[in-house]
Amino acid sequence: MKKSILVTGGASGIGKSVALEFAKNDYDVIISDINEQDGSDLAQAENISFYPCDLSDAKAVKELSNKCLEQFTKIDILVNNAGFQHISPIDEFPEDMWEKMIHVLLTAPFLLTKYFFPEMKNQKWGRIINVGSVHSQVASPYKAAYISAKHGLVGLTKTTAIEGGPYNITANVICPAYVQTPLVDKQIQAQAKTRGIKEEEVIKEVFLKNSVNNEIIQPDEVSDLIFYLASDKAKSITGSCLNIDSGWIAQ
């Protein structure tokens, strides 16, 4: 029987790369995304399923889980990938934006884990892979909500790993540095404005400052690791933070 996978934020960037990797390996793939046009286009082109969802809305998250379970009865692999960024100093950070980011980046992964956990436990197999960030472990200025949520995702992952262990459910968090995605591309202008520097300086002085190989990470570098973590070969890797950070944390 085919295994099923849900990838949030699956219409572009890392999520799209993950969806394509699993689709070509004959998994039943569902993607969700707030971008309905890109999600629909990808689903039609690749024969995968797409459900639009605003992960900042708890009711919408529940509806997403219900649709997934109605279609495949169970979700074997959950990839919590969806995210967005807001750049602002703490004293100017909008409170409503804080709440929205925490919900999308931390609460939604918790809810989806909660909803799919019972069947994973019942079948004694499951893989939960949370896409964190280098900012799950270290901080940078002007990203209070993002960094807080990504740190929290590590705690959620570790707790999930402990509770899932007896049922052959693994949970891990991948912590990439800057990946060539629309999310990162959108930060260039915002970072330049907040820091008062030119956009080309953002790439050199912010994105690549802590990179030992002076390269932006590509989405397939992340999706390849996710594919491995979803396999039986990775059954003993759980509760871990796996860095794809071009040496950032080593410094």
Secondary structure per residue as TSV (DSSP state, phi and psi in degrees):
chain	resnum	aa	ss	phi	psi
A	1	M	-	360.0	136.9
A	2	K	-	-64.0	146.3
A	3	K	-	-89.0	148.5
A	4	S	E	-108.8	149.4
A	5	I	E	-140.1	137.9
A	6	L	E	-110.7	128.8
A	7	V	E	-118.9	114.8
A	8	T	E	-82.8	151.2
A	9	G	T	62.1	38.2
A	10	G	T	-88.8	2.1
A	11	A	T	-85.0	-13.9
A	12	S	S	-157.2	172.4
A	13	G	H	58.9	-137.6
A	14	I	H	-60.1	-44.0
A	15	G	H	-59.8	-42.6
A	16	K	H	-63.3	-43.3
A	17	S	H	-61.2	-40.0
A	18	V	H	-64.5	-47.4
A	19	A	H	-58.9	-44.0
A	20	L	H	-66.0	-38.5
A	21	E	H	-63.1	-44.6
A	22	F	H	-74.4	-35.0
A	23	A	H	-62.9	-42.6
A	24	K	H	-71.3	-15.4
A	25	N	T	-102.2	18.6
A	26	D	T	71.0	36.0
A	27	Y	-	-92.7	155.6
A	28	D	E	-81.2	113.3
A	29	V	E	-111.6	130.2
A	30	I	E	-118.5	133.1
A	31	I	E	-116.0	150.9
A	32	S	E	-129.5	150.4
A	33	D	E	-166.4	155.0
A	34	I	S	-80.0	-18.8
A	35	N	-	-86.5	97.4
A	36	E	H	-68.7	-38.5
A	37	Q	H	-65.5	-51.0
A	38	D	H	-65.1	-37.7
A	39	G	H	-64.7	-44.2
A	40	S	H	-65.1	-42.1
A	41	D	H	-62.1	-43.5
A	42	L	H	-66.6	-43.0
A	43	A	H	-60.9	-43.5
A	44	Q	H	-67.6	-38.0
A	45	A	H	-72.6	-30.9
A	46	E	H	-113.7	5.6
A	47	N	T	57.0	47.0
A	48	I	-	-121.4	170.6
A	49	S	E	-96.8	146.5
A	50	F	E	-134.6	131.0
A	51	Y	E	-126.5	115.8
A	52	P	E	-65.8	143.8
A	53	C	-	-159.1	134.8
A	54	D	-	-95.5	103.4
A	55	L	T	-71.0	-5.9
A	56	S	T	-80.7	-7.1
A	57	D	-	-107.9	111.3
A	58	A	H	-59.4	-37.7
A	59	K	H	-65.8	-38.0
A	60	A	H	-66.7	-35.9
A	61	V	H	-64.5	-42.4
A	62	K	H	-63.5	-42.2
A	63	E	H	-62.9	-38.6
A	64	L	H	-60.7	-46.8
A	65	S	H	-62.4	-40.2
A	66	N	H	-62.4	-42.8
A	67	K	H	-63.1	-41.3
A	68	C	H	-63.0	-43.4
A	69	L	H	-71.8	-31.8
A	70	E	H	-66.1	-36.5
A	71	Q	H	-77.3	-44.3
A	72	F	H	-121.8	4.0
A	73	T	S	71.1	-37.0
A	74	K	-	-147.7	156.9
A	75	I	-	-115.0	118.2
A	76	D	S	-81.0	-36.0
A	77	I	E	-129.4	125.3
A	78	L	E	-115.4	122.4
A	79	V	E	-114.4	104.5
A	80	N	E	-84.9	96.7
A	81	N	-	-116.7	-25.0
A	82	A	-	-58.0	141.9
A	83	G	-	-169.8	166.8
A	84	F	-	-153.2	172.3
A	85	Q	-	-130.0	149.2
A	86	H	-	-138.8	127.4
A	87	I	-	-103.9	118.5
A	88	S	B	-167.6	142.8
A	89	P	-	-60.7	153.4
A	90	I	G	-55.9	-44.9
A	91	D	G	-72.0	-7.8
A	92	E	G	-116.2	1.1
A	93	F	-	-70.1	122.9
A	94	P	-	-64.8	132.3
A	95	E	H	-66.6	-35.7
A	96	D	H	-68.6	-31.8
A	97	M	H	-69.5	-37.8
A	98	W	H	-56.6	-50.6
A	99	E	H	-63.0	-40.6
A	100	K	H	-65.4	-42.9
A	101	M	H	-66.8	-41.0
A	102	I	H	-62.4	-38.4
A	103	H	I	-69.0	-45.4
A	104	V	I	-68.1	-44.2
A	105	L	I	-87.3	-20.1
A	106	L	I	-130.1	-49.0
A	107	T	I	-67.5	-44.3
A	108	A	H	-61.0	-44.7
A	109	P	H	-58.4	-39.2
A	110	F	H	-61.5	-47.0
A	111	L	H	-63.6	-44.2
A	112	L	H	-65.9	-38.6
A	113	T	H	-59.5	-46.8
A	114	K	H	-57.9	-44.4
A	115	Y	H	-73.1	-32.0
A	116	F	H	-95.0	-11.9
A	117	F	H	-61.5	-43.2
A	118	P	H	-57.0	-44.5
A	119	E	H	-73.2	-33.2
A	120	M	H	-60.4	-43.3
A	121	K	H	-65.6	-39.9
A	122	N	H	-62.9	-40.6
A	123	Q	H	-90.4	-3.8
A	124	K	T	57.9	44.6
A	125	W	-	-165.7	136.0
A	126	G	E	-174.6	154.2
A	127	R	E	-134.3	124.0
A	128	I	E	-120.8	118.2
A	129	I	E	-123.3	114.1
A	130	N	E	-99.7	129.0
A	131	V	E	-89.9	103.1
A	132	G	-	-91.4	-131.5
A	133	S	-	-169.2	161.2
A	134	V	G	-53.8	-26.8
A	135	H	G	-79.2	6.8
A	136	S	G	-77.3	-13.8
A	137	Q	T	-125.7	-27.9
A	138	V	S	-131.8	165.8
A	139	A	-	-112.9	158.5
A	140	S	-	-137.2	159.1
A	141	P	T	-71.1	156.7
A	142	Y	T	73.5	15.7
A	143	K	B	-133.2	44.3
A	144	A	H	-56.3	-47.5
A	145	A	H	-70.6	-44.6
A	146	Y	H	-59.5	-48.0
A	147	I	H	-68.1	-39.3
A	148	S	H	-62.4	-44.2
A	149	A	H	-66.5	-42.6
A	150	K	H	-69.1	-33.4
A	151	H	H	-64.7	-42.9
A	152	G	H	-62.5	-32.9
A	153	L	H	-62.4	-31.9
A	154	V	H	-64.6	-44.5
A	155	G	H	-63.0	-42.7
A	156	L	H	-60.8	-43.7
A	157	T	H	-61.2	-45.6
A	158	K	H	-64.2	-41.9
A	159	T	H	-64.6	-41.6
A	160	T	H	-62.0	-40.5
A	161	A	H	-62.4	-42.0
A	162	I	H	-66.3	-45.6
A	163	E	H	-71.3	-31.0
A	164	G	H	-84.6	-17.6
A	165	G	G	-50.3	-48.3
A	166	P	G	-64.8	-12.5
A	167	Y	G	-112.1	15.1
A	168	N	T	60.3	35.1
A	169	I	E	-105.8	121.8
A	170	T	E	-103.3	153.5
A	171	A	E	-141.4	127.4
A	172	N	E	-140.3	158.6
A	173	V	E	-123.0	128.7
A	174	I	E	-95.8	134.0
A	175	C	E	-120.6	83.9
A	176	P	E	-85.5	153.8
A	177	A	S	-80.5	-153.7
A	178	Y	-	-67.2	121.6
A	179	V	B	-108.4	145.0
A	180	Q	S	-72.2	86.4
A	181	T	S	-136.0	164.9
A	182	P	H	-57.6	-33.6
A	183	L	H	-59.7	-45.6
A	184	V	H	-71.4	-40.8
A	185	D	H	-58.2	-38.3
A	186	K	H	-68.9	-21.5
A	187	Q	H	-74.8	-20.9
A	188	I	H	-58.3	-51.2
A	189	Q	H	-65.2	-41.9
A	190	A	H	-65.0	-42.5
A	191	Q	H	-64.5	-40.9
A	192	A	H	-61.7	-42.9
A	193	K	H	-66.7	-46.3
A	194	T	H	-67.5	-39.0
A	195	R	H	-88.8	-12.1
A	196	G	T	69.3	38.5
A	197	I	S	-128.9	170.5
A	198	K	-	-75.4	156.0
A	199	E	H	-62.0	-38.5
A	200	E	H	-67.1	-25.8
A	201	E	H	-73.5	-28.0
A	202	V	H	-60.4	-46.1
A	203	I	I	-61.1	-44.8
A	204	K	I	-76.7	-44.6
A	205	E	I	-94.5	-14.5
A	206	V	I	-115.8	-61.2
A	207	F	I	-64.2	-43.1
A	208	L	S	-105.3	5.9
A	209	K	T	-57.2	-41.0
A	210	N	T	-105.1	15.7
A	211	S	-	-91.7	124.3
A	212	V	S	-79.4	-18.1
A	213	N	S	-108.0	2.8
A	214	N	-	58.5	39.6
A	215	E	-	-134.5	142.3
A	216	I	-	-74.4	138.7
A	217	I	B	-73.5	144.8
A	218	Q	-	-97.2	147.2
A	219	P	H	-55.9	-35.7
A	220	D	H	-70.1	-19.0
A	221	E	H	-65.0	-35.5
A	222	V	H	-78.8	-44.5
A	223	S	H	-65.0	-33.1
A	224	D	H	-63.3	-39.5
A	225	L	H	-68.9	-39.8
A	226	I	H	-61.8	-41.4
A	227	F	H	-61.0	-41.1
A	228	Y	H	-65.6	-45.2
A	229	L	H	-62.5	-25.6
A	230	A	T	-81.2	-6.7
A	231	S	S	-89.4	166.0
A	232	D	G	-68.2	-22.9
A	233	K	G	-64.2	-21.7
A	234	A	G	-101.0	21.7
A	235	K	T	-62.0	-22.7
A	236	S	T	-98.1	1.2
A	237	I	-	-96.6	107.8
A	238	T	-	-155.1	147.5
A	239	G	S	72.3	18.5
A	240	S	-	-104.9	152.2
A	241	C	E	-105.2	114.5
A	242	L	E	-105.8	114.1
A	243	N	E	-84.9	132.5
A	244	I	E	-124.0	81.1
A	245	D	S	-131.6	13.3
A	246	S	T	53.3	35.1
A	247	G	T	84.8	7.0
A	248	W	T	-56.0	-54.5
A	249	I	T	-69.2	-21.8
A	250	A	T	-70.2	-15.8
A	251	Q	-	-92.5	360.0
